[in-house]
Amino acid sequence: MTAALELDDLRIDFGGEPVVDGVSLHVDRGECVAIVGESGAGKTLTARALLGLTPSDARVRLARLLVDGADARGLSERKWRALRGRRIALVEQDALVSLDPLQRVGAAVAEPLHLHGTVTGRPAVQERVRELLRRVWMPDADRRERQYPHELSGGLRQRALIASALAGEPAVLVADEPTTALDATVQARILALLRDIADAGTAVVFISHDFAAVRRIADRVIVMRDGVVVESGPVEDVLEAPQHDYTRQLIAATIHEPREPQTAAAEPVLVVAGATRRYGDLVAVSDASFTVPQGRTLGVVGESGSGKTTLARMIVGVEAPDEGALRWTGGRRRVQLVHQNPLGAFDPRWTVGRSLREALAAGGVPRAQRAARIAELLREVDLDPALAARRPIALSGGQRQRAAIARALAAEPEILVLDEPVSALDPSVRERVLRLLLRLQRERRLTMVFVSHDLDVVGAVADEVIVMQDGAIVEKGAVDSVFAAPQHPFTRELLEASGPTAR
């Protein structure tokens, strides 16, 4: 079979410091090759080098780069523009950022057609746009093409981005973390779509840190660490019998043991009865009723738009129910929220130490005790106290998330509400944060509400779970019971979408 992409001996450095060192990659037509590794492994830089999109201060050297038979070494930007979209296209992780917010979806999909002149005439372009949207299983394509990106869900935006990438009929499609932070069912649909695209003859390069996704979609896998390929081969060989210690560590970090069920009775700290929250005509949460036991973890799962975050905001007190009530036993409890995106939650102008000082001040800690308390909090979440002098942008994703947990602990909460706290973290970093949360719960006797779309993670940390769909709780109970014998069709759909699927 003819290779659609041939890359030999790629080397990238910044100021003499190598970040990609000797990477080679060959992808045949109709084949999907995955590149996996943690943040900083060089995955995204490698992917962007395939399209001539490396940063201007990067020094790039390579022995060969053939894209659909065209020699792409040393191309000028003008010549790269003729190649991008037509022979090779990119699907990025964040469709909301990648799509122009002022441009309708149809116009975004049509842009490559205009740039490369592959389809001319307004009726023909419009028909081709709808054809592309239907190809990516966009529901109600005629209406969606007239909408703006913010009017679409995350999964629909990602489909629109894929349709735009396919518009020029490229021989190679590079998908850089296209399913990160998507719900299980949406992720499964996007992965199935990418596999269909490969099966139709396109060479697909799939960048990810998610081994479950790689198992579903890829034919071969390349494992990168610190800019170097440490292992490669057919997916079955690498994932079932990894040869390198690093590969084994990554795979082990994706396997979570279910939490041991707790048999001792626990008094509820929160009783939610018939809570309903509306935004105009939209019912975000409908007649929610459940309890949160003392010292236990309640998992909240469901797709985007199911009402999970609105429910979390009501528990924290940021939102109030329009109907029903949330009643705390023993009076008001101290509740803190840990956001999904700690970089957005911290003030970027402040150091981590200053943010922690503010939280301690709000909690009534005397000024003279705050410096020592900051060091204690950072050590408690396994961070070096010296990191207090850094701004959030200077921390890694895992460090920022632990700093966010430290800030939440500064107020000495009894209840932690965590909204997708590990969704964008690499497997090993995610595993460290989950272990940290379980330790803190045990040591501080915390009660936790853990909002997530990742059922495997919920199974590892939660005692009980509620499943939400379209604002309503469709199933609830002990995690082991619900996951082993789901009663509602939607719960079964979520569990099927979360599990590995053999092709």
LUMSEVO-683554 format. One record per residue (C-alpha): residue in three letters; x, y, z. Coordinates in nm, 3 decimals, decimal comma, always signed. Last residue first. Example, Ala and Ser with C-alpha at 12.3 -4.5 7.8 and 13.67 -1.06 7.14 Angstrom:
<sites>
(site SER (+1,367 -0,106 +0,714));
(site ALA (+1,230 -0,450 +0,780));
</sites>
This chain:
<sites>
(site ARG (-1,282 -0,353 +1,590));
(site ALA (-1,270 -0,419 +1,959));
(site THR (-1,449 -0,168 +2,175));
(site PRO (-1,304 -0,062 +2,509));
(site GLY (-1,561 +0,060 +2,762));
(site SER (-1,682 +0,415 +2,807));
(site ALA (-1,939 +0,411 +2,525));
(site GLU (-2,095 +0,090 +2,661));
(site LEU (-2,115 +0,243 +3,011));
(site LEU (-2,278 +0,561 +2,883));
(site GLU (-2,531 +0,367 +2,672));
(site ARG (-2,620 +0,142 +2,968));
(site THR (-2,677 +0,451 +3,182));
(site PHE (-2,899 +0,593 +2,905));
(site PRO (-3,103 +0,271 +2,884));
(site HIS (-3,181 +0,285 +3,260));
(site GLN (-3,135 -0,018 +3,487));
(site PRO (-2,758 -0,046 +3,504));
(site ALA (-2,637 -0,379 +3,650));
(site ALA (-2,263 -0,370 +3,725));
(site PHE (-2,224 +0,010 +3,697));
(site VAL (-2,530 +0,088 +3,909));
(site SER (-2,457 -0,178 +4,174));
(site ASP (-2,085 -0,102 +4,211));
(site VAL (-2,150 +0,272 +4,221));
(site ALA (-2,416 +0,252 +4,492));
(site GLY (-2,739 +0,415 +4,378));
(site LYS (-2,886 +0,653 +4,127));
(site GLU (-3,058 +0,649 +3,788));
(site VAL (-3,241 +0,890 +3,556));
(site ILE (-3,166 +1,211 +3,744));
(site ALA (-3,316 +1,481 +3,522));
(site GLY (-3,152 +1,783 +3,359));
(site ASP (-3,143 +1,638 +3,007));
(site GLN (-2,980 +1,317 +3,131));
(site MET (-2,819 +1,276 +3,473));
(site VAL (-2,673 +0,963 +3,638));
(site ILE (-2,631 +0,974 +4,016));
(site VAL (-2,347 +0,783 +4,180));
(site GLU (-2,252 +0,641 +4,519));
(site ASP (-1,919 +0,543 +4,671));
(site ALA (-1,706 +0,741 +4,427));
(site VAL (-1,331 +0,742 +4,362));
(site ALA (-1,246 +0,454 +4,127));
(site GLY (-1,587 +0,411 +3,965));
(site VAL (-1,597 +0,785 +3,899));
(site VAL (-1,263 +0,758 +3,718));
(site ASP (-1,391 +0,476 +3,496));
(site LEU (-1,717 +0,665 +3,435));
(site ASP (-1,535 +0,965 +3,288));
(site HIS (-1,795 +1,240 +3,230));
(site SER (-1,722 +1,385 +3,573));
(site VAL (-1,865 +1,566 +3,874));
(site PHE (-1,725 +1,448 +4,208));
(site VAL (-1,919 +1,556 +4,517));
(site MET (-1,695 +1,502 +4,818));
(site THR (-1,733 +1,466 +5,195));
(site LEU (-1,406 +1,518 +5,372));
(site ARG (-1,282 +1,324 +5,672));
(site ARG (-0,961 +1,532 +5,666));
(site GLU (-0,716 +1,241 +5,653));
(site ARG (-0,935 +1,001 +5,454));
(site GLN (-1,065 +1,262 +5,212));
(site LEU (-0,717 +1,404 +5,168));
(site ARG (-0,581 +1,059 +5,085));
(site LEU (-0,859 +0,991 +4,832));
(site LEU (-0,800 +1,331 +4,671));
(site LEU (-0,424 +1,274 +4,646));
(site ARG (-0,475 +0,932 +4,486));
(site LEU (-0,698 +1,097 +4,225));
(site VAL (-0,439 +1,371 +4,163));
(site ARG (-0,161 +1,115 +4,119));
(site GLU (-0,372 +0,909 +3,877));
(site ARG (-0,455 +1,215 +3,670));
(site VAL (-0,084 +1,297 +3,644));
(site SER (-0,013 +0,939 +3,525));
(site PRO (-0,296 +0,947 +3,270));
(site ASP (-0,236 +1,300 +3,136));
(site LEU (-0,475 +1,565 +3,263));
(site ALA (-0,764 +1,729 +3,074));
(site SER (-1,053 +1,557 +3,255));
(site VAL (-0,894 +1,555 +3,602));
(site PRO (-1,105 +1,802 +3,806));
(site GLU (-1,429 +1,762 +3,606));
(site ASP (-1,620 +1,976 +3,863));
(site LEU (-1,503 +1,894 +4,215));
(site VAL (-1,732 +1,987 +4,505));
(site LEU (-1,543 +1,956 +4,834));
(site ILE (-1,743 +1,935 +5,157));
(site GLU (-1,624 +1,995 +5,514));
(site PRO (-1,410 +2,287 +5,408));
(site GLU (-1,107 +2,419 +5,598));
(site ALA (-1,101 +2,748 +5,396));
(site ALA (-0,745 +2,678 +5,284));
(site LEU (-0,857 +2,341 +5,147));
(site ALA (-0,999 +2,505 +4,833));
(site ARG (-0,668 +2,685 +4,776));
(site ALA (-0,478 +2,357 +4,814));
(site ILE (-0,713 +2,192 +4,561));
(site ALA (-0,638 +2,470 +4,314));
(site ALA (-0,264 +2,422 +4,377));
(site ARG (-0,310 +2,050 +4,303));
(site GLN (-0,481 +2,139 +3,974));
(site ARG (-0,204 +2,385 +3,887));
(site GLN (+0,065 +2,124 +3,958));
(site GLY (-0,110 +1,871 +3,734));
(site GLY (-0,139 +2,118 +3,448));
(site SER (+0,225 +2,224 +3,480));
(site LEU (+0,308 +2,546 +3,663));
(site ALA (+0,453 +2,868 +3,516));
(site ILE (+0,109 +2,985 +3,396));
(site PRO (-0,014 +2,975 +3,758));
(site ARG (+0,238 +3,239 +3,874));
(site ARG (+0,533 +3,118 +4,076));
(site ALA (+0,647 +3,220 +4,427));
(site ALA (+0,425 +2,960 +4,595));
(site LEU (+0,618 +2,697 +4,397));
(site ALA (+0,887 +2,709 +4,671));
(site PRO (+0,641 +2,523 +4,897));
(site ASP (+0,713 +2,209 +4,687));
(site LEU (+0,382 +2,043 +4,601));
(site ASP (+0,243 +1,714 +4,734));
(site VAL (-0,108 +1,843 +4,814));
(site GLU (-0,033 +1,860 +5,188));
(site ARG (+0,307 +2,015 +5,114));
(site LEU (+0,132 +2,304 +4,942));
(site LEU (-0,109 +2,349 +5,232));
(site GLU (+0,167 +2,343 +5,492));
(site ALA (+0,375 +2,601 +5,301));
(site ILE (+0,072 +2,830 +5,277));
(site ARG (+0,003 +2,781 +5,652));
(site ALA (+0,353 +2,894 +5,740));
(site ALA (+0,311 +3,211 +5,535));
(site ARG (-0,041 +3,271 +5,672));
(site GLN (+0,028 +3,255 +6,046));
(site ALA (+0,124 +3,619 +6,105));
(site ARG (-0,173 +3,741 +5,900));
(site PRO (-0,427 +3,566 +6,122));
(site VAL (-0,639 +3,297 +5,946));
(site GLY (-0,997 +3,422 +5,910));
(site GLY (-1,106 +3,205 +5,618));
(site ALA (-1,110 +3,502 +5,382));
(site ALA (-0,751 +3,572 +5,487));
(site LEU (-0,658 +3,211 +5,413));
(site ALA (-0,812 +3,233 +5,065));
(site GLU (-0,629 +3,559 +4,993));
(site ARG (-0,303 +3,410 +5,118));
(site LEU (-0,355 +3,112 +4,884));
(site SER (-0,396 +3,341 +4,585));
(site ARG (-0,085 +3,536 +4,693));
(site GLY (+0,115 +3,215 +4,722));
(site VAL (+0,010 +3,098 +4,376));
(site THR (+0,149 +3,421 +4,236));
(site TRP (-0,097 +3,679 +4,112));
(site ARG (-0,136 +3,828 +3,765));
(site PRO (-0,299 +3,512 +3,623));
(site ASP (-0,582 +3,531 +3,880));
(site PHE (-0,656 +3,163 +3,932));
(site ALA (-0,979 +2,995 +3,809));
(site GLY (-0,890 +3,010 +3,439));
(site LEU (-0,564 +2,822 +3,496));
(site PRO (-0,749 +2,588 +3,732));
(site ASN (-0,976 +2,463 +3,452));
(site GLN (-1,212 +2,194 +3,583));
(site HIS (-1,291 +2,398 +3,894));
(site VAL (-1,254 +2,293 +4,259));
(site LEU (-1,549 +2,424 +4,463));
(site GLN (-1,556 +2,469 +4,841));
(site VAL (-1,831 +2,401 +5,095));
(site ARG (-1,834 +2,488 +5,467));
(site ARG (-2,163 +2,355 +5,603));
(site ARG (-2,479 +2,547 +5,688));
(site GLY (-2,679 +2,398 +5,976));
(site GLY (-2,664 +2,054 +6,137));
(site THR (-2,798 +1,880 +5,829));
(site TRP (-2,773 +2,090 +5,514));
(site ARG (-3,098 +2,124 +5,318));
(site LEU (-3,112 +2,184 +4,943));
(site ALA (-3,466 +2,279 +4,840));
(site GLY (-3,740 +2,246 +4,582));
(site GLU (-3,826 +2,502 +4,317));
(site ASP (-3,632 +2,785 +4,154));
(site PRO (-3,312 +2,638 +4,299));
(site ALA (-3,038 +2,882 +4,401));
(site GLU (-2,708 +2,916 +4,217));
(site VAL (-2,364 +3,002 +4,359));
(site GLY (-2,449 +2,803 +4,673));
(site VAL (-2,186 +2,530 +4,637));
(site ILE (-2,461 +2,267 +4,603));
(site MET (-2,645 +2,486 +4,351));
(site ARG (-2,326 +2,525 +4,145));
(site ALA (-2,278 +2,149 +4,143));
(site LEU (-2,634 +2,100 +4,011));
(site THR (-2,568 +2,354 +3,737));
(site THR (-2,246 +2,168 +3,654));
(site LYS (-2,420 +1,832 +3,617));
(site GLY (-2,727 +1,960 +3,428));
(site SER (-2,725 +1,717 +3,133));
(site GLY (-2,590 +1,982 +2,897));
(site SER (-2,266 +1,795 +2,839));
(site GLU (-2,328 +1,423 +2,897));
(site GLY (-2,387 +1,257 +3,232));
(site VAL (-2,219 +1,167 +3,560));
(site VAL (-2,237 +1,287 +3,920));
(site GLY (-2,029 +1,083 +4,166));
(site LEU (-2,103 +1,110 +4,538));
(site THR (-1,804 +1,060 +4,764));
(site ARG (-1,845 +0,964 +5,130));
(site GLY (-1,745 +1,128 +5,458));
(site GLN (-2,104 +1,214 +5,556));
(site PRO (-2,365 +1,089 +5,310));
(site VAL (-2,493 +1,305 +5,020));
(site THR (-2,866 +1,266 +4,969));
(site PHE (-3,082 +1,267 +4,654));
(site SER (-3,370 +1,446 +4,481));
(site ALA (-3,351 +1,642 +4,156));
(site ASP (-3,684 +1,773 +4,023));
(site SER (-3,546 +1,906 +3,694));
(site VAL (-3,207 +2,069 +3,647));
(site ALA (-3,127 +2,288 +3,344));
(site VAL (-3,489 +2,355 +3,249));
(site LEU (-3,459 +2,594 +2,954));
(site ASP (-3,752 +2,830 +2,899));
(site GLY (-3,580 +3,116 +3,081));
(site TYR (-3,289 +2,963 +3,268));
(site ARG (-3,450 +2,712 +3,502));
(site ARG (-3,333 +2,528 +3,812));
(site THR (-3,530 +2,254 +3,988));
(site ALA (-3,448 +2,087 +4,322));
(site GLY (-3,712 +1,830 +4,423));
(site ALA (-3,546 +1,748 +4,756));
(site VAL (-3,170 +1,760 +4,807));
(site VAL (-3,052 +1,637 +5,148));
(site LEU (-2,696 +1,720 +5,244));
(site VAL (-2,482 +1,595 +5,535));
(site PRO (-2,647 +1,253 +5,529));
(site GLU (-2,564 +1,019 +5,820));
(site ALA (-2,339 +0,727 +5,731));
(site ALA (-2,409 +0,354 +5,768));
(site ALA (-2,111 +0,119 +5,756));
(site THR (-2,093 -0,101 +5,445));
(site GLN (-1,842 +0,093 +5,240));
(site PRO (-1,794 -0,049 +4,892));
(site GLU (-1,426 -0,085 +4,791));
(site ARG (-1,348 +0,160 +4,514));
(site PRO (-1,318 +0,007 +4,172));
(site GLU (-0,954 -0,040 +4,062));
(site HIS (-0,851 +0,210 +3,799));
(site ILE (-0,651 +0,114 +3,490));
(site THR (-0,535 +0,417 +3,293));
(site ALA (-0,224 +0,469 +3,507));
(site ALA (-0,113 +0,111 +3,437));
(site ILE (-0,108 +0,189 +3,064));
(site LEU (+0,117 +0,490 +3,113));
(site GLN (+0,351 +0,299 +3,346));
(site ARG (+0,377 +0,006 +3,103));
(site THR (+0,463 +0,244 +2,821));
(site TYR (+0,734 +0,403 +3,039));
(site ASP (+0,880 +0,063 +3,129));
(site HIS (+0,920 -0,026 +2,761));
(site GLN (+0,811 -0,360 +2,614));
(site PRO (+0,434 -0,328 +2,623));
(site ALA (+0,247 -0,660 +2,585));
(site GLU (-0,128 -0,593 +2,546));
(site LEU (-0,108 -0,223 +2,459));
(site VAL (+0,199 -0,241 +2,235));
(site ASP (+0,114 -0,568 +2,061));
(site GLU (-0,256 -0,495 +2,007));
(site VAL (-0,186 -0,144 +1,880));
(site PRO (+0,064 -0,261 +1,619));
(site GLY (+0,414 -0,123 +1,682));
(site SER (+0,608 +0,155 +1,848));
(site GLU (+0,815 +0,218 +2,160));
(site VAL (+1,044 +0,483 +2,308));
(site VAL (+1,003 +0,750 +2,037));
(site VAL (+1,195 +1,054 +2,164));
(site GLY (+1,078 +1,409 +2,235));
(site ASP (+1,077 +1,372 +2,614));
(site ARG (+0,865 +1,057 +2,591));
(site MET (+0,683 +0,933 +2,285));
(site VAL (+0,484 +0,613 +2,225));
(site ILE (+0,397 +0,534 +1,862));
(site VAL (+0,082 +0,332 +1,792));
(site ARG (-0,043 +0,124 +1,501));
(site ASP (-0,391 +0,036 +1,376));
(site ALA (-0,568 +0,304 +1,578));
(site ILE (-0,933 +0,374 +1,661));
(site ARG (-1,067 +0,197 +1,968));
(site ARG (-0,737 +0,113 +2,140));
(site VAL (-0,619 +0,469 +2,089));
(site ALA (-0,933 +0,601 +2,260));
(site ALA (-0,874 +0,373 +2,559));
(site PHE (-0,508 +0,478 +2,562));
(site ASP (-0,596 +0,845 +2,607));
(site HIS (-0,289 +1,071 +2,583));
(site SER (-0,374 +1,152 +2,223));
(site ILE (-0,254 +1,247 +1,876));
(site PHE (-0,424 +1,057 +1,590));
(site VAL (-0,255 +1,064 +1,248));
(site VAL (-0,512 +0,951 +0,990));
(site ALA (-0,435 +0,841 +0,633));
(site THR (-0,758 +0,875 +0,433));
(site GLY (-0,891 +0,573 +0,243));
(site ALA (-1,257 +0,531 +0,345));
(site ASP (-1,146 +0,315 +0,640));
(site ALA (-0,953 +0,612 +0,775));
(site ILE (-1,261 +0,836 +0,758));
(site ASP (-1,471 +0,562 +0,920));
(site ARG (-1,215 +0,542 +1,204));
(site LEU (-1,241 +0,919 +1,250));
(site LEU (-1,621 +0,892 +1,267));
(site ALA (-1,607 +0,608 +1,519));
(site LEU (-1,375 +0,818 +1,735));
(site ILE (-1,612 +1,114 +1,714));
(site ARG (-1,911 +0,895 +1,807));
(site ALA (-1,730 +0,735 +2,103));
(site GLN (-1,623 +1,077 +2,228));
(site VAL (-1,984 +1,198 +2,218));
(site THR (-2,095 +0,894 +2,422));
(site ALA (-1,813 +0,931 +2,674));
(site ASP (-1,845 +1,307 +2,711));
(site LEU (-1,576 +1,524 +2,552));
(site ALA (-1,289 +1,652 +2,768));
(site THR (-1,021 +1,539 +2,518));
(site THR (-1,178 +1,400 +2,198));
(site PRO (-0,980 +1,575 +1,921));
(site GLU (-0,639 +1,545 +2,095));
(site ASP (-0,459 +1,653 +1,774));
(site ALA (-0,625 +1,496 +1,467));
(site VAL (-0,397 +1,503 +1,160));
(site LEU (-0,581 +1,406 +0,840));
(site VAL (-0,373 +1,297 +0,541));
(site ALA (-0,486 +1,251 +0,177));
(site PRO (-0,687 +1,570 +0,201));
(site GLU (-1,033 +1,597 +0,042));
(site GLY (-1,031 +1,978 +0,058));
(site ALA (-1,352 +1,980 +0,264));
(site LEU (-1,228 +1,713 +0,504));
(site ALA (-1,078 +1,963 +0,750));
(site SER (-1,399 +2,169 +0,745));
(site ALA (-1,605 +1,856 +0,815));
(site ILE (-1,369 +1,770 +1,103));
(site LEU (-1,419 +2,117 +1,251));
(site ALA (-1,797 +2,082 +1,217));
(site ARG (-1,780 +1,746 +1,392));
(site GLN (-1,583 +1,901 +1,678));
(site ARG (-1,843 +2,174 +1,709));
(site LEU (-2,117 +1,909 +1,725));
(site GLY (-1,935 +1,727 +2,007));
(site GLY (-1,878 +2,044 +2,208));
(site SER (-2,242 +2,148 +2,174));
(site LEU (-2,342 +2,398 +1,906));
(site GLU (-2,479 +2,752 +1,946));
(site HIS (-2,132 +2,886 +2,033));
(site PRO (-2,009 +2,777 +1,689));
(site TYR (-2,261 +2,997 +1,500));
(site GLN (-2,565 +2,849 +1,326));
(site ARG (-2,663 +2,854 +0,958));
(site GLU (-2,481 +2,527 +0,880));
(site ARG (-2,661 +2,365 +1,174));
(site ARG (-3,007 +2,416 +1,020));
(site ASP (-2,937 +2,234 +0,692));
(site ALA (-2,726 +1,971 +0,875));
(site ASP (-3,014 +1,853 +1,096));
(site PRO (-2,786 +1,610 +1,282));
(site MET (-2,417 +1,626 +1,184));
(site TRP (-2,317 +1,269 +1,103));
(site VAL (-1,969 +1,367 +0,979));
(site ARG (-2,074 +1,284 +0,623));
(site ARG (-2,393 +1,486 +0,668));
(site LEU (-2,184 +1,795 +0,740));
(site LEU (-1,972 +1,726 +0,432));
(site GLU (-2,280 +1,686 +0,208));
(site ARG (-2,425 +2,005 +0,353));
(site VAL (-2,107 +2,193 +0,267));
(site ARG (-2,098 +2,038 -0,082));
(site GLU (-2,457 +2,151 -0,147));
(site GLN (-2,375 +2,504 -0,036));
(site VAL (-2,062 +2,513 -0,253));
(site ALA (-2,256 +2,389 -0,558));
(site PRO (-2,534 +2,644 -0,506));
(site ARG (-2,282 +2,930 -0,455));
(site GLY (-2,065 +2,862 -0,759));
(site THR (-1,726 +2,699 -0,743));
(site VAL (-1,593 +2,380 -0,584));
(site THR (-1,225 +2,283 -0,563));
(site GLY (-1,111 +2,646 -0,575));
(site HIS (-0,844 +2,585 -0,310));
(site LEU (-0,928 +2,879 -0,085));
(site HIS (-1,300 +2,877 -0,171));
(site LEU (-1,345 +2,507 -0,089));
(site PRO (-1,126 +2,549 +0,221));
(site GLU (-1,364 +2,824 +0,346));
(site ALA (-1,685 +2,626 +0,288));
(site VAL (-1,672 +2,443 +0,623));
(site ALA (-1,622 +2,771 +0,810));
(site ALA (-1,898 +2,940 +0,607));
(site GLY (-2,142 +2,661 +0,693));
(site VAL (-2,061 +2,690 +1,062));
(site ARG (-2,137 +3,061 +1,067));
(site GLN (-1,844 +3,294 +1,119));
(site LEU (-1,814 +3,540 +1,409));
(site PRO (-1,691 +3,274 +1,656));
(site ASP (-1,421 +3,163 +1,407));
(site LEU (-1,372 +2,790 +1,471));
(site SER (-1,042 +2,684 +1,628));
(site VAL (-1,124 +2,829 +1,971));
(site LEU (-1,461 +2,652 +2,003));
(site ALA (-1,314 +2,343 +1,834));
(site ASP (-1,054 +2,297 +2,107));
(site GLN (-0,848 +1,989 +2,027));
(site GLU (-0,735 +2,065 +1,673));
(site VAL (-0,828 +1,894 +1,346));
(site LEU (-0,551 +1,949 +1,091));
(site ALA (-0,543 +1,895 +0,714));
(site ILE (-0,301 +1,746 +0,461));
(site ARG (-0,325 +1,734 +0,082));
(site ARG (-0,570 +2,016 +0,004));
(site GLY (-0,621 +2,165 +0,349));
(site ARG (-0,258 +2,258 +0,379));
(site LEU (-0,062 +2,212 +0,057));
(site ALA (-0,132 +2,547 -0,111));
(site ARG (-0,078 +2,723 +0,223));
(site TRP (+0,258 +2,542 +0,253));
(site LYS (+0,366 +2,692 -0,079));
(site ARG (+0,298 +3,044 +0,046));
(site GLU (+0,468 +2,971 +0,378));
(site SER (+0,783 +2,865 +0,195));
(site LEU (+0,860 +2,494 +0,177));
(site GLY (+1,183 +2,364 +0,329));
(site ARG (+1,093 +1,998 +0,311));
(site ALA (+0,740 +1,932 +0,183));
(site ASP (+0,819 +1,693 -0,104));
(site ALA (+0,480 +1,601 -0,250));
(site GLY (+0,380 +1,233 -0,273));
(site ASP (+0,069 +1,269 -0,059));
(site VAL (+0,284 +1,449 +0,197));
(site LEU (+0,653 +1,354 +0,178));
(site LEU (+0,880 +1,480 +0,455));
(site ARG (+1,241 +1,364 +0,452));
(site ALA (+1,567 +1,402 +0,644));
(site LEU (+1,437 +1,651 +0,894));
(site ARG (+1,553 +1,966 +1,070));
(site VAL (+1,339 +2,224 +1,249));
(site ARG (+1,478 +2,512 +1,456));
(site ALA (+1,194 +2,662 +1,658));
(site ASP (+1,167 +3,040 +1,707));
(site SER (+0,894 +3,074 +1,441));
(site PRO (+0,674 +2,815 +1,613));
(site THR (+0,602 +2,495 +1,414));
(site LEU (+0,316 +2,506 +1,163));
(site GLY (+0,470 +2,342 +0,857));
(site LEU (+0,184 +2,089 +0,839));
(site LEU (+0,373 +1,776 +0,948));
(site ALA (+0,569 +1,996 +1,189));
(site ARG (+0,240 +2,061 +1,368));
(site ALA (+0,199 +1,693 +1,450));
(site THR (+0,555 +1,660 +1,578));
(site LEU (+0,512 +1,970 +1,794));
(site THR (+0,184 +1,823 +1,924));
(site LYS (+0,339 +1,493 +2,027));
(site GLY (+0,664 +1,630 +2,173));
(site ALA (+0,646 +1,446 +2,508));
(site GLY (+0,581 +1,773 +2,693));
(site SER (+0,235 +1,664 +2,805));
(site GLU (+0,224 +1,286 +2,829));
(site GLY (+0,260 +1,038 +2,547));
(site VAL (+0,073 +0,891 +2,254));
(site ILE (+0,106 +0,911 +1,876));
(site ALA (-0,165 +0,710 +1,701));
(site VAL (-0,144 +0,574 +1,346));
(site CYS (-0,467 +0,527 +1,152));
(site GLU (-0,443 +0,356 +0,813));
(site GLY (-0,658 +0,393 +0,502));
(site ARG (-0,372 +0,541 +0,303));
(site ASP (-0,044 +0,441 +0,465));
(site VAL (+0,126 +0,629 +0,747));
(site HIS (+0,504 +0,653 +0,793));
(site LEU (+0,652 +0,833 +1,096));
(site SER (+1,010 +0,903 +1,202));
(site VAL (+1,110 +1,099 +1,513));
(site GLY (+1,481 +1,173 +1,563));
(site ASP (+1,471 +1,411 +1,859));
(site VAL (+1,180 +1,640 +1,935));
(site VAL (+1,234 +1,889 +2,220));
(site PRO (+1,607 +1,948 +2,171));
(site GLU (+1,753 +2,254 +2,354));
(site GLY (+1,976 +2,446 +2,111));
(site GLY (+1,777 +2,765 +2,149));
(site PHE (+1,454 +2,579 +2,085));
(site ASP (+1,499 +2,243 +1,915));
(site ILE (+1,316 +2,027 +1,666));
(site ARG (+1,447 +1,709 +1,502));
(site LEU (+1,248 +1,493 +1,257));
(site ASP (+1,438 +1,186 +1,139));
(site ASP (+1,210 +1,065 +0,856));
(site LEU (+0,849 +1,159 +0,783));
(site GLU (+0,650 +0,978 +0,513));
(site LEU (+0,277 +1,041 +0,474));
(site ALA (+0,034 +0,896 +0,219));
(site ALA (+0,227 +0,569 +0,204));
(site THR (+0,125 +0,349 -0,090));
(site MET (+0,000 +0,000 +0,000));
</sites>
